[in-house]
Amino acid sequence: MIDNELLKILACPDTHQSLAEADAALLERINERISAGECTNVGGKKVEEPLEGGLVREDGKIVYPIRDSIPVLLVDEGISQD
């Protein structure tokens, strides 16, 4: 979904850790939480739209959504995996 060359230069806006594309299993788990109304982002806002894709931080704790094929790399938009 994201060009490999672009992915090499993208980083978490908070910790500057590298990012990788989220796999289908992780996206499914997040989308299940969204469907159940149990998913909020780091900024505290309820996530209501399912993710089409995501970029997961190197430590696996935060996923940044991809919307309309564009990564949303804003700290508050990250979704915690804790």
N, C-alpha and C positions, 0 to 999 in steps of 0.2 A: 504494500500500500504506500509506504514512504520510500523514496529513492535512497539506496544504500549510501550514496555519497552525502546526501543531506543528513541522514541519520548519524553519520560519523561526527558531524559538527554540532548536532543538537545536544543540549544538556538541560538538566533540571534547573529551573530558574532560581530555586532556593538553595540547593546544596552543590550544584554544578556537577553532580554525578552524571555518568553517561546514561543514555536511554536506549531501550530496545522495544521492538514491537511486541505488544501483548499477544499471547497466544489465544486460540479460540476458547480454551477451557477457562482462562482468567476472565475473558470478556463475558462468557456465559454466566460465571458466578456474579460478576458485577451487575449484569443485566437482570439477573434474578432478584438481586437486592433492590434494584431500581423498580422493578415490577411490583415488588412487595411493599414499596414505599419506605424502605429502610436505608436508603443511601443518601448521604449528604456529602458535599465536597468540603475541602479544607476551610473554605470561607464560611461554612455553616449553612449553606443554601441546599435545599432538597434537590437532588438530581431527579428529573422527571422524564427525560428522553433517553432511550437506550443508546448505548455506544455502538457506533459502526466500527470503531477501532480505538486503539489506545497505545500510548507509549509508557512503558513501565520503567521506573527508576531502577538503577543498578542494584540497590538494596531490596527491591521488591515491595517497598512500603507505600509507594504512591504511583497511581496511574493517571496520566494526563489524557483527556479525551481527544479523539480525532473527530472533527465535525466537518462535513462537506469536503473531505480529503485534506483538511488543514489541521495540523496539531495545535491545540490550545494550550500553550505553555505559560499559563498564568498561575502563580502560586495558589491563589484561592480556588481555582478550578480543578486542582488535583483531587483525586479520590483516594482516600486512605484505605490500605489493606490490612490494618491492624485489627 
